[in-house]
Structures are given as C-alpha cells and as structure tokens.
C-alpha cells in the first residue's frame, strides 16, 4: 500500500505529502503538508 511509505505529520500522525490531489485529500487519509525543521507537518497543524 502506498501510504505505508508516506511520511506522517509529527503532530497529529496523519500521512503527509507536499502535493495531494483534491479527490485524495477529501478522503482524509493523506493530507498536504510541508517538511519544516527536519519533520513533516500537515497544513492543518501548521495553521494551529
């Protein structure tokens, strides 16, 4: 499964990637995020 190789958000644990297709993001399994200070953080956690 692809999500087994994806990094996870360091805060909430959801699978993160830098670009997600809208259809995939709607499922909530993989979210868009950024690699900041050597950790992945999803955009939702970045906003908090």
N, C-alpha and C positions, 0 to 999 in steps of 0.2 A: 504494500500500500504506500502511496506517495507521501502521505502525511507522516509516516514513520521517519522520513529523512529530513523533514522540515524542522527548523528551529522553533522553540517555544518562547512566548513572552516571559521575561524574567519576573514580572509582577503577577500576572493572572494565569499564566500557563497555557493559554490558547496558542495554537500553531500560527506562526507569523511568517510572512514573506513580504518583500518590498513592493510587489505588484500583484494584485488579485483581480481576476475577472469579476464583474458585478454579480454574475449568477452564483459563483462560488462563495462570495462574501455574504450573500443573502442566507446561505445555509448556516453561517456562524461557526463553521468548523475551522476555517482558515481566515485570518484577518490580515489587513495591511498593517505594516509597521516599519520601524527603522532600526538600524544597527547603530546604537549610541554607546560610547564608552565601553566597547567590547561586550555588550549584551543586546539582545533583541527586545524591543518593547513595542507592543501593538499601539496603533494610533489612539485607541480609546484610553489606554493607560497614560499615554503622553499628554492627553487633554486634561487629565485629573490633576 
